[in-house]
Amino acid sequence: MIVVPKEIWHLPENHEVYKLLDESASPDLFTSTLKDEKFGTHPIYYLLHRLRNAIAHANFSINQSQDFSFCDRRSKGESPNWKASIATADFFVLLSRLGQLSDGLRKAAAPANNALHLTAPA
């Protein structure tokens, strides 16, 4: 199971990492069928936070075409406030981009390193 600690992505909405992901068209990999009112303000920020939460709470499924569907809720038992799907190949593209950026975030968080050095994902 792929798990990314939320602490790695606990960054401000305007953080450089989200700008890099936005520039690489990462939000366009998903088909969103339900968005909450905050989603449009910073799509990649909310996409990643909703996605991480959906995976952490096992709110996802895989259909016969191997597409992934995700949903997120504000609280357990409530109706979803976000739903999206992504093709397997596109999900691997996103995971590759996230892996590159997560590595940069981990290195930047190391005590001896005071500067954040991120490179745009391929």
SVG drawing of the C-alpha trace seen along z (x, -y; Angstrom):
<svg xmlns="http://www.w3.org/2000/svg" viewBox="-24 -31 48 37">
<polyline fill="none" stroke="black" stroke-width="0.4" points="0.0,0.0 1.3,-3.4 1.2,-5.7 2.5,-9.3 2.5,-10.8 0.3,-13.9 3.2,-15.7 5.2,-15.7 2.4,-17.5 1.4,-19.8 2.5,-22.9 0.8,-26.2 -1.5,-26.3 0.9,-28.6 4.0,-26.4 6.4,-25.9 5.8,-22.2 2.1,-22.8 3.1,-25.3 5.4,-22.8 2.7,-20.1 0.2,-22.6 2.6,-23.6 3.1,-19.9 -0.7,-19.6 -1.1,-17.1 -4.7,-18.1 -5.6,-17.4 -4.8,-13.7 -8.0,-13.4 -11.7,-13.5 -13.4,-15.2 -17.1,-14.5 -17.7,-16.2 -15.7,-19.2 -16.2,-21.1 -16.3,-24.9 -12.6,-25.2 -11.4,-23.0 -11.4,-25.8 -9.2,-28.1 -6.1,-25.9 -7.0,-22.7 -3.7,-20.8 -3.4,-21.5 -6.9,-20.2 -6.6,-17.4 -3.5,-16.0 -5.1,-16.5 -8.4,-14.9 -6.5,-12.0 -4.2,-11.3 -7.2,-11.3 -9.2,-9.0 -6.4,-6.5 -5.7,-6.7 -9.3,-5.9 -9.7,-3.3 -12.2,-5.4 -11.2,-4.2 -12.1,-1.4 -10.7,0.0 -13.0,0.9 -12.7,3.6 -10.9,1.1 -8.3,0.6 -9.4,-3.0 -9.1,-4.2 -12.0,-6.1 -11.6,-8.1 -13.9,-10.0 -13.3,-12.0 -15.6,-13.1 -15.4,-15.8 -16.4,-13.4 -17.0,-9.6 -20.6,-8.8 -21.1,-12.0 -21.8,-12.1 -18.6,-12.6 -17.5,-16.2 -15.0,-15.2 -15.0,-12.4 -12.5,-11.9 -11.1,-9.1 -7.9,-8.5 -6.7,-5.9 -3.9,-3.6 -1.3,-4.9 -2.1,-8.5 -1.9,-7.5 1.6,-6.1 2.6,-9.5 1.2,-11.3 3.0,-8.9 6.3,-9.5 5.9,-13.2 5.0,-13.0 7.9,-10.7 10.4,-13.2 8.9,-16.1 8.5,-14.1 12.2,-13.2 13.0,-16.9 10.7,-17.7 12.3,-15.0 15.8,-16.2 14.8,-19.8 13.4,-18.7 16.7,-17.2 18.2,-19.1 21.4,-20.0 19.6,-21.5 18.1,-24.9 17.2,-25.4 14.4,-23.8 15.6,-22.6 12.9,-21.2 13.0,-20.4 10.1,-20.3 8.8,-16.8 9.3,-15.3"/>
</svg>
